């Protein structure tokens, strides 16, 4: 089958290749891929940013989001049948959606939302799971909560806005002025044009900040939190809990604790909390999220659809910041 493979770590490491079609294990479903999508995590994995913790060994197939059709199932699979249309974010160390076929553990798979096309469904697994785990599991967002999400027009930001609003929260976001109408249509109550205003001078009393930018933006985000509020960093710096989540050796906990010491110290001084966030695969959560897409509570935001052969161009498009809103999708159909 054709796939896009990381032959070596680095920006020039992704190439098209002919590789064997995967053989599903007893708990796997084999999926004929109809569509995949690009995430910032693809760049990080391709470049080896997490290679000490996520030990992918080149050559490996890249890609974290998929929608497609089940073509065979393992002997122990009970929840899926040949012909089922599914969507998934495969588990860590089982990625590989930039390919014509992928074998995925059935626990990481859910039936595709019936109201979405394959391209739309491929745009949402990673960001939808991240939004759910941030807002519901980590922050317990509900009616009366105040949430600030940076980059509200992005794939994650646009999903966080919608889900937070569905949960009853007041939502603020930072975005370019050109996409204000879009993010307001998604549910944002307050929109700060970051090219014109400093959010930290106009916002206060927020329970949760979701930051995918890092650096000074993350440090300033601490100042808008209410006492005890939580800043979740998607772009880093990673902390000791991340090492524990991945089951890394204890030595890595000390290293990541050191890397995150500045922001954690600043958070403690301000009477707030900081935590790094890294999502995990979950077919059960995707099943619940499919209901929200089917009822219209959530909907995908897609910037551009690329042909599968254009995967390197799609990666460059995202890396170069050319997306105006939402996700870049790869179509194999």
C-alpha positions as CSV (number, residue, x, y, z in Angstrom):
1,X,0.0,0.0,0.0
2,X,1.0,3.6,-0.4
3,X,1.9,5.5,2.8
4,X,3.8,8.6,4.0
5,X,6.6,7.4,6.1
6,X,9.0,9.2,8.4
7,X,12.3,7.8,7.1
8,X,14.4,9.8,9.6
9,X,13.6,12.5,12.1
10,X,13.5,16.1,10.7
11,X,11.5,18.4,8.4
12,X,12.8,16.5,5.3
13,X,12.1,13.1,6.8
14,X,8.6,12.4,5.4
15,X,8.4,10.6,2.1
16,X,5.9,8.5,0.1
17,X,6.7,4.8,0.2
18,X,5.2,1.4,-0.6
19,X,4.8,-0.5,2.6
20,X,3.1,-3.8,3.5
21,X,-0.6,-3.6,4.4
22,X,-0.9,-4.0,8.2
23,X,-2.1,-7.3,9.6
24,X,-4.8,-6.8,12.3
25,X,-4.1,-8.4,15.7
26,X,-6.9,-10.2,17.6
27,X,-8.3,-6.9,19.0
28,X,-7.7,-4.8,15.9
29,X,-9.9,-3.6,13.1
30,X,-8.4,-3.1,9.7
31,X,-9.6,0.2,8.2
32,X,-9.5,1.3,4.6
33,X,-8.7,5.0,5.0
34,X,-11.0,7.5,3.3
35,X,-9.6,10.6,4.9
36,X,-7.0,11.8,7.5
37,X,-6.1,15.2,8.8
38,X,-3.1,17.2,9.8
39,X,-2.4,18.1,13.4
40,X,0.5,20.1,15.0
41,X,1.4,16.8,16.7
42,X,2.4,15.3,13.3
43,X,5.1,17.9,13.0
44,X,6.4,17.3,16.5
45,X,6.5,13.5,16.0
46,X,8.1,13.8,12.6
47,X,10.8,16.1,14.0
48,X,11.5,13.8,16.9
49,X,10.4,16.3,19.6
50,X,9.1,13.5,21.8
51,X,11.4,10.7,20.7
52,X,12.7,10.2,24.2
53,X,9.2,9.5,25.5
54,X,7.3,8.3,22.4
55,X,9.8,5.9,21.0
56,X,8.8,5.6,17.3
57,X,11.5,3.9,15.4
58,X,12.0,5.2,11.8
59,X,10.7,4.2,9.3
60,X,7.1,4.6,10.6
61,X,3.9,5.9,9.1
62,X,2.8,9.3,10.3
63,X,-0.8,10.5,11.0
64,X,-3.0,10.7,14.1
65,X,-6.6,11.2,12.7
66,X,-8.6,8.9,10.4
67,X,-12.0,8.1,9.0
68,X,-12.7,5.1,6.9
69,X,-14.4,1.7,6.5
70,X,-13.7,-1.5,8.4
71,X,-12.5,-4.2,6.0
72,X,-11.6,-7.0,8.5
73,X,-11.7,-7.6,12.2
74,X,-9.5,-9.5,14.6
75,X,-10.7,-12.7,16.3
76,X,-11.4,-11.0,19.6
77,X,-13.2,-8.0,18.2
78,X,-16.9,-7.8,19.3
79,X,-17.9,-4.1,18.7
80,X,-17.3,-3.7,15.0
81,X,-18.2,-5.4,11.7
82,X,-16.9,-5.4,8.2
83,X,-18.4,-2.4,6.4
84,X,-18.7,-0.2,9.5
85,X,-17.8,3.5,8.8
86,X,-15.5,4.6,11.7
87,X,-13.4,7.5,12.9
88,X,-10.5,7.3,15.3
89,X,-7.4,8.7,16.9
90,X,-5.2,5.6,17.1
91,X,-3.3,5.2,20.4
92,X,0.3,6.3,20.9
93,X,2.8,4.0,19.2
94,X,0.0,2.8,16.9
95,X,-0.4,5.9,14.7
96,X,-0.1,5.7,10.9
97,X,-3.2,7.3,9.3
98,X,-1.3,8.8,6.3
99,X,-1.8,5.4,4.5
100,X,-4.3,3.5,2.5
101,X,-4.9,1.1,5.4
102,X,-4.4,1.1,9.2
103,X,-5.0,-1.5,11.9
104,X,-6.4,0.1,15.1
105,X,-7.2,-1.4,18.5
106,X,-11.0,-1.5,18.7
107,X,-10.9,0.4,22.1
108,X,-9.7,3.5,20.1
109,X,-12.4,3.3,17.4
110,X,-16.0,4.6,17.2
111,X,-18.7,4.6,14.6
112,X,-18.4,7.7,12.4
113,X,-21.0,10.4,13.1
114,X,-23.7,9.8,10.6
115,X,-24.2,13.4,9.8
116,X,-20.5,13.9,8.8
117,X,-18.7,13.1,5.6
118,X,-15.6,11.1,5.7
119,X,-13.5,14.3,5.3
120,X,-15.4,16.0,8.1
121,X,-15.1,13.0,10.4
122,X,-11.4,12.8,9.8
123,X,-10.9,16.4,10.9
124,X,-12.2,15.9,14.5
125,X,-11.0,12.8,16.5
126,X,-7.8,14.3,18.1
127,X,-9.2,17.8,18.7
128,X,-12.6,16.6,19.9
129,X,-11.0,14.2,22.4
130,X,-8.6,16.9,23.5
131,X,-11.5,19.3,24.1
132,X,-13.5,16.7,26.0
133,X,-10.6,15.7,28.2
134,X,-9.6,19.3,28.9
135,X,-13.1,20.7,29.6
136,X,-14.8,17.7,31.2
137,X,-12.1,15.5,32.8
138,X,-9.5,18.0,33.8
139,X,-11.4,21.3,34.4
140,X,-14.9,20.1,35.2
141,X,-16.4,23.0,33.1
142,X,-20.1,23.6,33.5
143,X,-22.7,26.4,33.7
144,X,-21.1,29.6,35.1
145,X,-17.5,28.6,34.3
146,X,-15.3,31.1,32.5
147,X,-13.0,29.7,29.8
148,X,-10.4,31.5,27.7
149,X,-9.0,29.6,24.7
150,X,-6.2,31.0,22.7
151,X,-6.3,30.6,18.9
152,X,-10.1,30.1,18.7
153,X,-10.1,29.6,14.9
154,X,-7.7,26.7,15.0
155,X,-8.7,23.0,15.0
156,X,-8.5,22.7,18.8
157,X,-9.6,26.2,19.6
158,X,-12.7,26.0,17.5
159,X,-13.7,22.7,19.1
160,X,-13.0,23.9,22.6
161,X,-15.2,27.0,22.0
162,X,-18.1,24.8,20.8
163,X,-17.9,22.2,23.6
164,X,-17.4,24.8,26.3
165,X,-20.5,26.7,25.1
166,X,-22.4,23.4,25.0
167,X,-21.4,22.8,28.6
168,X,-22.8,26.2,29.6
169,X,-19.6,28.2,30.0
170,X,-18.8,31.8,29.2
171,X,-16.1,31.7,26.5
172,X,-13.5,34.2,25.5
173,X,-11.0,33.6,22.8
174,X,-8.0,35.3,21.0
175,X,-8.1,35.3,17.3
176,X,-7.3,37.5,14.3
177,X,-10.0,40.1,13.5
178,X,-10.6,38.5,10.1
179,X,-12.2,35.4,11.8
180,X,-14.2,37.2,14.5
181,X,-17.5,36.4,12.9
182,X,-16.5,32.7,12.7
183,X,-15.5,32.3,16.3
184,X,-18.6,34.2,17.5
185,X,-20.7,31.8,15.4
186,X,-19.1,28.9,17.2
187,X,-20.1,30.4,20.6
188,X,-17.4,32.8,21.7
189,X,-18.8,35.5,23.9
190,X,-15.7,37.7,23.9
191,X,-13.2,37.9,21.0
192,X,-9.9,39.6,21.5
193,X,-8.0,40.5,18.3
194,X,-4.5,39.7,19.4
195,X,-3.1,42.0,16.7
196,X,-4.8,45.0,18.3
197,X,-5.2,44.2,22.0
198,X,-3.3,42.5,24.8
199,X,-5.8,40.0,26.3
200,X,-4.1,40.2,29.7
201,X,-5.1,43.9,30.1
202,X,-8.8,43.3,29.4
203,X,-9.7,39.9,30.8
204,X,-9.8,38.6,34.4
205,X,-11.5,36.1,36.6
206,X,-11.3,33.1,34.3
207,X,-11.4,29.5,35.7
208,X,-9.6,27.9,32.8
209,X,-7.1,29.0,30.1
210,X,-6.3,26.7,27.2
211,X,-3.0,27.8,25.7
212,X,-1.5,26.3,22.6
213,X,1.0,29.0,22.1
214,X,3.4,28.8,25.1
215,X,6.2,31.2,26.0
216,X,5.1,34.7,27.1
217,X,1.5,34.1,26.0
218,X,1.3,31.3,28.6
219,X,2.9,33.4,31.3
220,X,0.5,36.3,30.7
221,X,-2.4,33.8,30.8
222,X,-1.7,33.2,34.5
223,X,-2.7,36.7,35.2
224,X,-6.3,36.4,33.9
225,X,-7.1,33.4,36.1
226,X,-9.2,33.6,39.2
227,X,-7.5,32.3,42.4
228,X,-7.2,28.5,42.1
229,X,-7.8,28.7,38.3
230,X,-6.0,26.4,35.9
231,X,-3.8,27.1,32.9
232,X,-3.5,24.1,30.6
233,X,-0.5,24.2,28.2
234,X,-0.9,22.3,25.0
235,X,2.3,23.6,23.5
236,X,4.3,23.1,26.7
237,X,6.3,23.1,28.7
238,X,5.7,19.5,29.6
239,X,5.7,18.6,33.3
240,X,6.4,15.5,35.4
241,X,2.8,14.3,35.1
242,X,3.3,14.0,31.3
243,X,6.1,11.6,31.9
244,X,3.9,9.5,34.2
245,X,1.1,9.5,31.7
246,X,3.4,8.0,29.1
247,X,4.9,5.5,31.6
248,X,8.4,7.0,31.2
249,X,11.2,6.1,33.5
250,X,11.3,8.1,36.8
251,X,14.3,10.1,35.6
252,X,12.2,11.8,33.0
253,X,9.9,13.1,35.7
254,X,12.7,15.1,37.2
255,X,13.8,16.4,33.7
256,X,10.3,17.6,32.8
257,X,9.8,19.0,36.2
258,X,12.9,21.1,35.7
259,X,11.8,22.2,32.2
260,X,8.4,23.4,33.6
261,X,9.8,25.0,36.8
262,X,9.5,28.6,35.6
263,X,5.8,28.5,34.8
264,X,4.9,26.3,37.8
265,X,6.7,28.7,40.1
266,X,4.9,31.7,38.5
267,X,1.6,29.9,38.9
268,X,2.1,29.2,42.5
269,X,3.1,32.8,43.2
270,X,-0.1,33.9,41.5
271,X,-2.2,31.5,43.5
272,X,-3.2,29.5,40.3
273,X,-2.3,26.2,38.8
274,X,-0.4,25.1,35.6
275,X,-0.5,21.7,33.9
276,X,0.7,20.4,30.6
277,X,-1.9,18.6,28.5
278,X,-1.4,15.7,26.2
279,X,-4.6,13.9,25.0
280,X,-5.1,10.1,24.9
281,X,-7.1,7.9,22.5
282,X,-10.6,6.8,23.6
283,X,-13.2,5.1,21.4
284,X,-15.7,5.4,24.2
285,X,-15.4,9.2,24.3
286,X,-15.5,9.4,20.5
287,X,-18.8,7.5,20.7
288,X,-20.3,10.2,23.0
289,X,-18.8,13.0,20.9
290,X,-20.4,11.4,17.8
291,X,-23.8,12.1,19.4
292,X,-22.8,15.8,19.8
293,X,-21.9,16.0,16.2
294,X,-25.0,14.2,15.1
295,X,-27.3,16.6,17.1
296,X,-25.4,19.7,15.8
297,X,-24.0,20.7,19.1
298,X,-20.6,20.4,17.5
299,X,-19.5,20.7,13.9
300,X,-16.1,20.4,12.2
301,X,-14.2,23.5,10.9
302,X,-12.2,22.7,7.7
303,X,-9.8,25.0,6.0
304,X,-8.7,23.0,3.0
305,X,-9.0,19.5,1.6
306,X,-5.8,18.1,-0.1
307,X,-5.5,15.0,-2.2
308,X,-3.6,12.2,-0.4
309,X,-0.6,12.6,-2.9
310,X,-0.3,16.2,-1.6
311,X,0.4,15.1,2.0
312,X,3.8,16.9,2.1
313,X,2.3,20.0,0.7
314,X,-0.5,19.8,3.3
315,X,2.0,19.5,6.1
316,X,3.9,22.5,4.8
317,X,0.7,24.5,4.5
318,X,-0.1,23.9,8.2
319,X,3.5,24.5,9.4
320,X,3.7,27.8,7.4
321,X,0.6,29.1,9.2
322,X,-1.5,29.3,6.0
323,X,-4.6,27.9,7.5
324,X,-7.2,30.6,8.1
325,X,-9.5,28.5,10.3
326,X,-9.9,24.8,11.2
327,X,-8.1,21.8,9.9
328,X,-6.3,20.7,6.8
329,X,-7.7,17.3,5.6
330,X,-6.3,14.6,3.3
331,X,-8.8,12.8,1.1
332,X,-8.1,9.3,-0.3
333,X,-11.6,8.9,-1.9
